[in-house]
């Protein structure tokens, strides 16, 4: 991968603030509960709901199905905010 250098030129008296953030949502559980016997079965959990508060280990466990958050389908939403004054 090539490294790139970005140069930003600003006019005197103007200010640009770029806040790029990504929020993630976790949807249906995709864990195959029958993988050990050679089958395919999912539990039908439709959306990830955290079992505990943010920052705790229970925040990564789904309250509905008991699976880890990584088994749920992740959908990222990019938010770009630019202010020029």
C-alpha positions in Angstrom: 0.0 0.0 0.0 1.4 3.4 -0.9 1.5 6.2 1.6 -0.1 9.4 0.6 0.4 12.9 2.0 -2.5 15.3 2.2 -1.9 19.1 2.2 -4.7 21.4 3.2 -4.5 25.1 2.4 -6.7 27.5 4.3 -7.5 31.1 3.6 -6.8 33.7 6.3 -10.0 34.3 8.4 -11.8 31.1 7.4 -12.0 28.0 9.4 -12.9 24.5 8.3 -13.9 21.7 10.7 -14.3 18.2 9.4 -15.8 15.6 11.7 -16.0 12.2 10.0 -17.5 9.6 12.2 -19.0 6.2 11.7 -21.8 4.7 13.6 -22.5 1.0 13.5 -25.8 -0.9 13.9 -26.1 -4.6 14.5 -29.0 -6.5 13.1 -30.0 -10.1 12.7 -28.0 -12.9 14.3 -26.2 -15.1 11.8 -24.8 -17.7 14.2 -25.2 -21.2 12.8 -26.3 -23.2 15.9 -26.3 -26.6 14.0 -22.8 -26.3 12.6 -21.4 -29.0 14.9 -23.8 -31.6 13.4 -23.4 -30.5 9.8 -26.6 -28.6 9.5 -27.7 -25.0 9.3 -30.1 -23.4 11.8 -30.3 -19.8 13.0 -32.2 -18.6 16.1 -34.2 -15.9 14.4 -33.0 -13.0 16.6 -33.8 -9.9 14.5 -31.7 -7.2 16.2 -28.8 -6.9 18.6 -29.8 -5.6 22.0 -27.0 -5.0 24.5 -27.3 -6.9 27.8 -25.4 -4.3 29.8 -24.3 -0.7 29.8 -21.7 0.6 27.3 -18.2 -0.1 28.4 -18.9 -3.3 30.3 -18.4 -6.8 29.1 -22.2 -7.4 29.0 -22.5 -4.7 26.3 -21.1 -7.2 23.8 -23.7 -9.9 24.6 -27.1 -9.8 23.0 -30.0 -9.9 25.5 -32.4 -11.6 23.1 -30.3 -14.6 21.9 -27.2 -14.6 24.2 -24.7 -14.5 21.3 -21.7 -12.2 21.0 -22.2 -9.0 19.0 -19.8 -10.3 16.3 -22.4 -12.9 15.2 -24.9 -10.1 14.3 -24.8 -8.5 10.8 -23.1 -5.1 11.1 -24.2 -2.1 9.0 -22.1 1.0 9.1 -23.4 4.5 8.6 -20.9 7.3 7.8 -21.7 10.8 9.0 -19.8 13.7 7.5 -20.2 17.1 9.0 -18.4 20.1 7.5 -18.8 23.6 8.9 -17.2 26.7 7.2 -17.4 30.0 9.0 
